[in-house]
């Protein structure tokens, strides 16, 4: 795991804390979709394989998933996948405004205890930041199986003036969205998934 980070991050990684130059991230340049919270990377790899005309930049704080993705990028020679290891908000802050072709936040940590709700990612300030980095017409796509958090996310996205919700509420699950390991575990436990898809205007 540490060997993958040491050997492969310089080739396939995006440093957090430095300006992110999306125009030079892929060769040739590709419209870039940011995935926040890639877990062990299974869905990320599915996206990269299915969307060769898009660049996927996956960010996560957990070392195991980032290491697994680095090894897969190297093994499969995936030209359209890059990773960042660390805090997503810090990464997004270093991106140019109006630059991303999409942001996907699938099954963010719901921080279920009330005293931890302030740690939830998809609240006003972070939603404002994410919206500011989307290009006009790009989408912010969130999925969660935590019902109370789903309502909170829907309200936060509806309150952001740069985002519009074409569905007027929760969206039908897109057939192209890969089923993550977390999602499958939730399905097996009987939890219902809510998708929220907002468009930058």
Protein Blocks (a to p, Z undefined) as FASTA:
>chain_A
ZZmmmmmmmmmpccehiacdfklmpccdddddddehjanolmmmmmmmmmmmbccddddf
bfklmmmmmmmmmmnopakbccdedjfklmmmmpcehkbgbdcdehiafklafklmmmpm
blfklmmmmmmmpcehiacddddfbfklmmmmmmmmmmpmkbccfkopacdddfklccdf
klmmmmmnopacdddddddZZ
